[in-house]
Every structure is written in C-alpha cells, then in structure tokens.
Amino acid sequence: MDIIYLNDLRIETIIGIYDWERQTKQTVILDIEMGTDIGKAAASDDIEDTINYKAVAKRLFTFVGESEFELVEKLAESISGILLNEFNVPWCKLRLNKQGALRGVRDVGIIIERGKKA
C-alpha cells in the first residue's frame, strides 16, 4: 500500500463544549495519511487514476470550516467518513490537533485509523 498525505492542514472552525468555544473559531490542525495503490497513476500520469489531494483539501476546508461539533472525536469520525466514502480511500490515518486547547499543553487531539490496509 502506498500513502498519499496532507500534513499541517489548518482549518478554522467552531469546536468544543464550553460556551466560549461555541462563540470563537479555533484552528484545528490535520495530518492525514490515505492508503492507495499509485501504480495506475504512475503508469498513466493522469490525476484521475489517483487521490486528488487538492480536491481532498478543498472538501475538508469546506466541511470542517462549516462544522460546529462539540467533540474532536465526532469531527475525526466525520472526516474519515468523507475520505473513505467520497474519495474511495480504503484506509486512512488522521491526526486531529486542537492546539492550545489546554493551558500549559501545546498539542491536544486524537489519532484514528479507519478502513483496511492492503
């Protein structure tokens, strides 16, 4: 399995359970690995034969930017669902960082893997 990735994708969104979090957008940082087989794209040199990471980024900017989840767990599951279902990714690993959510801690977040590695 080959991996196409996006690292340090920063998106402003409403996320959190506290009143102040529901009123102020915060930045979430996404690191995404998407499993695929690049063989067909390497042979054809055609974007249609691979995961279009620009299309993935655009979709996530829109989805996450418009979302208002309370929990990072729900946001992470929703993102992985988009990757698996809309982009036909068989496996993904997502690191969602809600940087600065706790005083004295630089990074807070969740890492999930969904789908099956080939």
WOMOKA-V330494 format. One record per backbone hydrogen bond with DSSP energy under -0.5 kcal/mol. NH is the residue of the N-H (numbers start at 1). CO is the residue of the C=O. E is the energy in kcal/mol with one decimal. If there is no record, write none. Layout:
[[NH	CO	E] [NH	CO	E]]
This chain:
[[2	36	-3.4] [4	34	-2.5] [6	32	-2.3] [9	30	-2.5] [10	8	-0.8] [11	9	-0.5] [11	28	-2.4] [13	26	-2.8] [14	67	-1.1] [15	13	-0.6] [15	21	-0.5] [16	69	-1.3] [21	18	-0.6] [22	18	-1.2] [22	19	-0.7] [23	19	-0.6] [23	20	-0.7] [24	20	-1.1] [26	13	-3.3] [28	11	-2.7] [28	26	-0.5] [29	97	-2.6] [30	9	-2.7] [30	28	-0.5] [31	95	-2.2] [32	6	-3.5] [33	93	-2.8] [34	4	-2.7] [35	91	-2.9] [36	2	-2.6] [38	36	-0.5] [41	49	-0.6] [42	38	-2.9] [43	39	-1.9] [44	40	-2.5] [45	41	-3.0] [49	46	-2.0] [50	47	-1.4] [52	50	-0.6] [53	51	-1.2] [56	52	-2.1] [57	53	-2.4] [58	54	-2.5] [59	55	-2.3] [60	56	-2.5] [61	57	-2.7] [62	58	-2.0] [63	59	-2.8] [64	60	-2.6] [65	60	-0.6] [65	61	-1.7] [66	62	-1.6] [67	63	-0.9] [67	64	-0.7] [69	14	-0.5] [75	71	-1.7] [76	72	-2.8] [77	73	-2.2] [78	74	-2.2] [79	75	-2.4] [80	76	-2.5] [81	77	-2.1] [82	78	-1.8] [83	79	-2.2] [84	80	-2.7] [85	81	-2.7] [86	82	-2.1] [87	82	-1.1] [87	83	-0.6] [89	83	-1.9] [90	35	-0.7] [90	88	-0.5] [91	35	-0.5] [92	114	-2.5] [93	33	-2.4] [94	112	-2.9] [95	31	-2.8] [96	94	-0.6] [96	110	-3.1] [97	29	-2.8] [97	95	-0.6] [98	96	-0.5] [98	108	-4.0] [99	97	-0.8] [100	106	-1.5] [101	98	-1.5] [105	102	-1.7] [110	96	-2.2] [112	94	-2.5] [114	92	-2.4] [116	90	-2.3]]
